[in-house]
């Protein structure tokens, strides 16, 4: 009887993996909550906005590096040790600043350690979600990615008053403790049985096709991903300025919320779009809706600003679940982590080019028109490349 009760069914393991992936990404999604800390840190450290903006840039670079490295590290350490290492970096990064408050400890702690750990953790969560069956994979990836975005919605609400009544160093300490607690729960869900099952799934996975393995297809995917992320990250960084430039200051907060909500919804359904529409149609739709969002944002009406923010948020979010699902279709599920990790280089480059480039264009021309036009050119390139995937569908 005891032996029967100790049997872990595949469904039980799948549920545990999904719950672990959700917990991991809730913690790692703290990277989207930088805005909560920005103003308190600016006052606390007495540094300029330009100096402070270097910190999330370093974190983004670290996140990209973590995603590139996660697959090899995961294979070497296994899920449990990888999880411990990722959470040690993320929680430790916050704890370093809490213990030694200062600009450099923030740059090293939040920027380097937390950024790298967040990328490693996101990679782990994606690997757990990707281990689902082919039928359930779009749903598990979508839910996991949505959990990552949920922190950007929940943390500003949860910490809004807390940051005004406590020093930012104390806030960092509490966030570190929360990350460690979530990490303990997530790691406890990762056992040897699941690790062995994951290896079995990789052995059972079908080999990637010869057509899909060509370097040309990866380059096209990388450019498409860069174009969508370029517009998404440019909009995230400049949305308040774009809305304000149309004399719609009262809508700034609403537009940011709509953008984040759109990201959340898009991340849930991006995988389904890839599965139901086929690769080239899903990529073409994402490119077209992104361009439509930019056009709406350029119109100076309240409704168009909100619709534009929703469109870009949805397509940017959808790319986070669409791309892993598409990689599974083209390369085989066993290579999702490896290929998507490499693809995240496009995200990192877009994170550097989009916010910075749009700011330079605004300063040079005194408006957001050139930045919007650059985004539309990126959408056009993305759409053309998307159609070139038609022969693979």
Protein Blocks (a to p, Z undefined) as FASTA:
>chain_A
ZZmmmpccfklmmmmmmmmmmmmmmmmmmmmmmmmmmmmmmmmnopafklmmmmmmmmmm
mmmmmmmmmmmmmmmnommlmmmmmmmmmmmmmmmmmmmgcfklmmmmmmmmmmmmmmmm
mmmmmmmmmmpcfklmmmmmmmmmmmmmmmmmmmmmmmmmmmmmpcfklmmmmmmmmmmm
mmmmmmmmpcfklmmmmmmmmmmpccddfklmpmklmmmmmmmmmmmmmmmmmmmmmmmm
mmmmnopmkmmmmmmmmmmmmmmmmmmmmmmmmmmnojklmmmmmmmmmmmmmmmmmpcc
fklmmmmmmmmmmmmmmmmmmmmmmmmmmnopklmmmmmmmmmmmmmmmmmmmmmmmmmm
mmmnopaklmmmmmmmmmmmmmmmmmmmmmmZZ
